[in-house]
């Protein structure tokens, strides 16, 4: 072995190398996983054995983390292991990590049709820029970071569309021993997230009186040159939901509600996937398409009828 190091030393070298190739927000996510999960558990280790990693995975699941979160941690751990073993800093390891059988996913939290109408009616009668953002999310399925970064110049009422081309997020920054957070505006989550979303009639009516008055570079949620950040906007949204006496639901539920209404309206799945900016249609199908018994029975009957013709 060239020069054996502990996991903390290897992780620092890996993070520095990785920063050359990925977005700042991605490195921020990796750094948070390192600081919160990996280094406290393995920082002083000289190797990562399968037994230790398996025990770590089970402990994280027992602490309440979802399987997705634990798998994300495991991805980072594997990248560090490969980086270290390739350069001779760690002994090669080939893990086979097992996860408990996952119970059926809970239903997505979405607004019912009547609840969604209540929110949209309130916003139309109590206009503020922040309320407008909630209306936009319900009509377009935009993510919170995307609507916080939306500028008036991104709204083209002649083409009846909104162009999603940036997002805003607060990231975790590690600079030696110094840790802090920064607010950054950059490209959306993936290349598929850069998209054009049609504006429906009701949203156009709300936007039209304002669009010609607003500076293209001003942000929609503030009406000013300075944006609001997702954390602040999420807090506002939570207060509004309580004020309207609606059940608690994460802001992302507005996006889920938009997608659910599209599926309920029999929009084709590929179109819904493109509107949401998903990287592939499989994500849309897994999240939103869950045929009930009646739909399955109708499908089988249609197939049978066709065969017997």
C-alpha positions in Angstrom: 0.0 0.0 0.0 1.4 3.4 -1.1 0.6 5.4 2.0 -2.2 4.4 4.3 -4.5 7.1 5.6 -7.6 7.2 7.8 -11.0 7.8 6.4 -11.1 11.5 7.3 -7.8 12.2 5.5 -9.0 10.2 2.4 -12.4 12.0 2.5 -10.8 15.4 2.5 -8.7 14.5 -0.6 -11.7 13.0 -2.3 -13.8 16.0 -1.7 -11.1 18.3 -3.1 -10.8 16.1 -6.2 -14.6 15.8 -6.7 -15.1 19.6 -6.5 -13.4 19.9 -9.9 -16.2 18.0 -11.6 -19.5 18.6 -9.9 -21.8 21.6 -9.1 -21.1 23.5 -5.9 -24.5 22.4 -4.5 -23.5 18.8 -5.0 -20.3 19.2 -3.1 -22.3 21.0 -0.4 -24.6 17.9 -0.2 -21.6 15.6 0.0 -20.0 17.8 2.7 -23.1 17.7 4.8 -23.2 13.9 4.6 -19.6 13.7 5.5 -19.8 16.0 8.5 -23.1 14.7 9.9 -22.8 10.9 9.2 -19.6 9.5 7.8 -16.8 11.2 9.7 -18.4 10.8 13.2 -18.7 7.0 12.5 -15.6 6.2 10.5 -13.3 9.3 10.6 -10.5 7.6 12.5 -10.8 4.2 10.8 -8.0 2.9 8.6 -10.4 0.8 6.6 -14.1 0.2 5.9 -15.1 -3.4 6.4 -18.4 -4.9 5.2 -19.4 -5.8 8.8 -18.8 -2.2 10.0 -20.7 -0.6 7.1 -23.6 -3.1 7.5 -23.9 -2.2 11.2 -23.7 1.5 10.3 -26.6 1.1 7.8 -28.8 -0.6 10.2 -28.1 1.9 13.0 -29.0 4.8 10.6 -32.3 3.1 9.7 -33.1 2.5 13.3 -32.5 6.2 14.1 -35.3 7.1 11.7 -33.6 7.9 8.5 -35.3 6.7 5.3 -33.8 4.0 3.1 -33.2 6.7 0.4 -31.3 8.9 2.8 -29.1 5.9 4.0 -28.5 4.8 0.4 -27.4 8.4 -0.4 -24.9 8.2 2.5 -23.7 4.8 1.2 -23.1 6.2 -2.3 -20.7 8.8 -0.8 -19.0 6.2 1.4 -18.4 3.9 -1.7 -17.0 6.8 -3.7 -14.5 7.5 -0.9 -13.6 3.8 -0.7 -13.0 3.6 -4.4 -11.0 6.8 -4.4 -8.8 5.7 -1.5 -8.2 2.1 -2.7 -7.4 3.2 -6.2 -4.6 5.5 -4.9 -3.3 3.1 -2.3 -4.6 5.0 0.7 -7.2 2.3 1.7 -7.2 -1.5 1.4 -9.6 -2.7 -1.3 -13.0 -3.7 -0.1 -16.0 -5.2 -1.8 -19.1 -4.8 0.2 -22.5 -6.4 -0.2 -24.8 -4.4 2.0 -28.4 -5.6 2.8 -31.4 -3.4 3.5 -34.5 -4.7 5.4 -37.6 -5.2 3.1 -39.1 -1.8 2.8 -42.8 -1.5 3.7 -45.2 -0.1 1.1 -44.6 3.6 0.5 -47.0 6.0 2.2 -49.3 8.0 0.0 -47.9 11.3 -1.2 -49.3 14.3 0.7 -51.4 16.3 -1.8 -54.2 18.8 -1.6 -57.7 17.5 -2.4 -59.5 19.2 -5.2 -61.6 21.2 -2.7 -58.5 22.2 -0.6 -56.7 23.3 -3.8 -59.6 25.4 -4.8 -59.7 27.0 -1.4 -56.0 28.0 -1.6 -56.3 29.3 -5.1 -59.5 31.3 -4.3 -57.8 32.8 -1.3 -54.7 33.8 -3.3 -56.8 35.4 -6.0 -58.7 37.5 -3.5 -55.7 38.4 -1.3 -53.0 39.2 -3.8 -49.4 39.6 -2.7 -46.2 38.6 -4.6 -45.7 35.7 -2.1 -49.2 34.4 -2.6 -48.7 34.7 -6.4 -45.8 32.3 -6.0 -48.0 29.6 -4.4 -50.6 30.0 -7.2 -47.7 29.6 -9.8 -46.6 26.4 -8.1 -50.1 24.9 -8.1 -50.4 25.8 -11.8 -47.0 24.7 -13.0 -45.5 22.2 -10.5 -42.3 24.3 -10.0 -40.0 23.4 -7.1 -39.6 25.9 -4.3 -36.1 26.8 -5.3 -37.2 27.4 -8.9 -40.1 29.7 -8.0 -37.8 31.6 -5.6 -35.4 32.2 -8.5 -38.1 33.1 -11.0 -37.7 36.6 -12.5 -40.4 38.5 -14.4 -38.3 38.2 -17.5 -38.9 34.4 -17.4 -42.6 35.0 -17.9 -43.6 35.2 -21.6 -47.3 36.0 -21.8 -47.2 36.3 -25.6 -46.1 32.7 -25.8 -48.2 31.9 -22.7 -45.3 30.2 -21.0 -42.8 30.3 -18.1 -39.2 29.5 -18.7 -37.5 27.6 -15.8 -33.8 28.2 -16.0 -32.4 28.7 -12.5 -32.9 27.7 -8.9 -31.9 29.2 -5.6 -30.6 27.3 -2.6 -28.7 27.7 0.6 -25.7 25.4 0.6 -23.2 24.1 3.3 -19.6 25.3 2.7 -16.5 23.7 4.2 -13.3 25.7 4.0 -10.7 24.0 6.1 -11.9 24.2 9.7 -14.4 27.0 8.8 -18.0 26.1 8.1 -20.7 28.4 6.9 -23.8 28.5 4.6 -24.2 30.5 1.4 -27.2 31.4 -0.7 -26.5 30.6 -4.4 -28.4 31.0 -7.6 -27.5 28.5 -10.4 -28.9 26.1 -12.9 -31.8 23.9 -11.9 -31.5 20.4 -10.5 -30.8 18.6 -13.8 -30.7 19.5 -17.5 -34.3 18.2 -17.8 -35.3 20.8 -15.2 -34.5 23.6 -17.6 -37.9 23.6 -19.3 -40.8 25.7 -20.6 -44.2 25.4 -18.8 -47.4 26.6 -20.4 -49.4 29.2 -18.5 -53.1 28.4 -18.0 -55.9 30.9 -18.4 -56.4 31.7 -14.7 -52.7 32.2 -14.1 -52.4 34.4 -17.2 -55.2 36.6 -16.0 -53.4 37.1 -12.7 -50.0 37.8 -14.3 -51.2 40.0 -17.2 -51.8 43.3 -15.2 -48.4 43.0 -13.6 -46.1 41.7 -16.3 -45.9 44.9 -18.3 -45.2 47.0 -15.1 -42.4 44.8 -13.7 -38.7 45.0 -14.4 -37.5 41.9 -16.2 -34.7 41.4 -13.7 -36.9 41.7 -10.6 -37.9 38.5 -8.8 -41.5 37.4 -8.9 -41.8 36.6 -5.2 -40.5 40.0 -4.0 -41.2 42.4 -6.9 -37.6 43.6 -6.2 -34.0 43.0 -7.4 -33.4 40.8 -4.3 -34.9 37.3 -4.1 -36.3 35.5 -1.1 -34.7 32.2 -0.1 -36.5 28.9 0.1 -36.4 28.6 3.9 -38.1 32.0 4.4 -40.7 31.2 1.8 -41.4 27.8 3.2 -42.1 29.4 6.6 -44.5 31.8 5.0 -46.3 28.9 3.2 -46.6 27.0 6.5 -48.2 30.0 8.2 -50.7 30.4 5.3 -51.7 26.8 5.5 -52.4 27.2 9.2 -54.4 30.4 8.5 -56.5 28.5 6.0 -57.0 25.7 8.5 -55.6 23.1 6.1 -53.7 20.0 7.2 -49.9 20.4 7.5 -48.2 19.5 4.2 -44.7 20.2 3.0 -44.3 22.9 0.3 -43.3 20.1 -2.1 -46.9 18.9 -1.7 -47.9 21.8 -4.1 -45.8 20.2 -6.8 -47.3 16.8 -6.0 -50.8 18.3 -6.1 -50.1 19.8 -9.6 -48.9 16.4 -10.9 -51.8 14.6 -9.3 -54.3 16.9 -10.9 -52.6 16.3 -14.3 -52.8 12.6 -13.9 -56.5 12.8 -12.8 -57.2 14.8 -16.0 -55.8 11.9 -18.0 -52.7 13.8 -19.3 -50.3 11.4 -20.8 -47.4 10.4 -18.4 -44.6 11.6 -20.7 -46.0 15.1 -20.9 -46.4 15.2 -17.1 -42.8 14.1 -16.7 -41.6 16.8 -19.0 -43.6 19.5 -17.2 -42.2 18.4 -13.9 -38.6 18.4 -15.3 -38.0 14.8 -14.2 -34.9 13.1 -15.6 -36.9 10.1 -16.8 -40.5 9.1 -17.0 -39.9 6.3 -14.5 -39.7 8.8 -11.7 -43.1 10.2 -12.7 -44.6 6.7 -12.9 -43.2 5.6 -9.6 -44.4 8.7 -7.8 -47.9 9.3 -9.3 -49.2 6.4 -11.2 -50.8 3.8 -8.9 -53.7 2.0 -10.7 -56.6 1.0 -8.4 -58.4 -2.4 -8.6 -61.0 -1.0 -10.9 -58.4 0.3 -13.4 -56.6 -3.0 -13.3 -59.8 -5.0 -13.8 -60.8 -2.7 -16.8 -57.3 -3.2 -18.3 -57.6 -7.0 -18.1 -61.1 -7.0 -19.5 -60.1 -4.8 -22.5 -57.2 -7.2 -23.2 -59.5 -10.2 -23.0 -62.2 -8.6 -25.2 -59.6 -7.8 -27.9 -58.3 -11.5 -27.9 -61.8 -12.9 -28.3 -62.9 -10.7 -31.2 
